[in-house]
Amino acid sequence: MLYCMICRGAGNLYEQMSGNTLSSSAVSNLSALVQALNAGDADEALKKHHLLVGTDWTGNQMWLPGVKTILTLTQQAGKTK
């Protein structure tokens, strides 16, 4: 079930990105989230996700929960090392 939610969300995000329908605010915040992940900072990426939810929920509610799940799992994995 969790896997399906993440896959559906990823598919929706891909459609929005390929169709150029994400707002500039969402693109900017998503870019900052990915940069934080690339830097290995799951805590900062989760903060960026919270910002996305607060500012860009409408129209992105299909993929934001799946991203949060991935971030939470990443954050938990980092704390167990």
C-alpha positions as CSV (number, residue, x, y, z in Angstrom):
1,M,0.0,0.0,0.0
2,L,2.8,2.4,0.9
3,Y,4.7,1.5,-2.2
4,C,1.6,2.2,-4.3
5,M,1.1,5.6,-2.7
6,I,4.7,6.6,-3.4
7,C,4.5,5.3,-7.0
8,R,1.2,7.1,-7.8
9,G,2.7,10.3,-6.3
10,A,5.9,10.0,-8.3
11,G,3.9,9.5,-11.4
12,N,1.9,12.6,-10.7
13,L,5.0,14.6,-10.0
14,Y,6.6,13.4,-13.2
15,E,3.5,14.4,-15.2
16,Q,3.5,17.8,-13.7
17,M,7.2,18.3,-14.3
18,S,7.1,17.1,-17.9
19,G,3.9,19.1,-18.6
20,N,5.5,22.2,-17.0
21,T,2.5,22.7,-14.7
22,L,4.3,23.1,-11.4
23,S,4.3,26.6,-10.1
24,S,7.6,28.5,-9.9
25,S,7.3,28.4,-6.1
26,A,6.9,24.7,-6.1
27,V,9.8,24.2,-8.5
28,S,12.0,26.4,-6.3
29,N,11.1,24.6,-3.1
30,L,11.4,21.2,-4.7
31,S,14.8,22.1,-6.0
32,A,15.9,23.2,-2.5
33,L,14.6,19.9,-1.1
34,V,16.6,17.9,-3.6
35,Q,19.7,20.0,-2.9
36,A,19.3,19.2,0.8
37,L,19.0,15.5,0.0
38,N,22.0,15.6,-2.3
39,A,24.0,17.2,0.6
40,G,22.8,14.3,2.9
41,D,20.7,16.6,5.0
42,A,17.4,14.8,5.5
43,D,16.4,17.1,8.3
44,E,16.7,20.2,6.0
45,A,14.9,18.4,3.2
46,L,12.0,17.6,5.5
47,K,11.9,21.3,6.4
48,K,11.7,22.2,2.7
49,H,8.9,19.7,2.4
50,H,6.9,21.4,5.2
51,L,7.4,24.7,3.4
52,L,6.1,23.1,0.2
53,V,3.0,21.7,2.0
54,G,2.3,25.1,3.5
55,T,2.7,27.1,0.3
56,D,2.0,24.7,-2.6
57,W,-0.4,22.0,-1.3
58,T,-3.1,22.8,-3.8
59,G,-2.4,21.0,-7.1
60,N,0.4,19.0,-5.5
61,Q,-1.5,17.0,-2.9
62,M,-1.1,13.8,-5.0
63,W,2.7,13.6,-4.7
64,L,3.6,15.5,-1.5
65,P,2.6,12.7,0.9
66,G,4.8,10.2,-0.9
67,V,7.8,12.6,-0.8
68,K,7.3,13.0,2.9
69,T,7.2,9.3,3.4
70,I,10.5,8.9,1.5
71,L,12.1,11.8,3.5
72,T,10.9,10.3,6.8
73,L,12.4,6.9,5.9
74,T,15.6,8.6,4.8
75,Q,15.8,10.6,8.0
76,Q,15.2,7.4,10.1
77,A,17.8,5.5,8.2
78,G,20.4,8.2,8.8
79,K,19.8,8.2,12.5
80,T,20.4,4.5,12.7
81,K,23.8,4.6,11.3
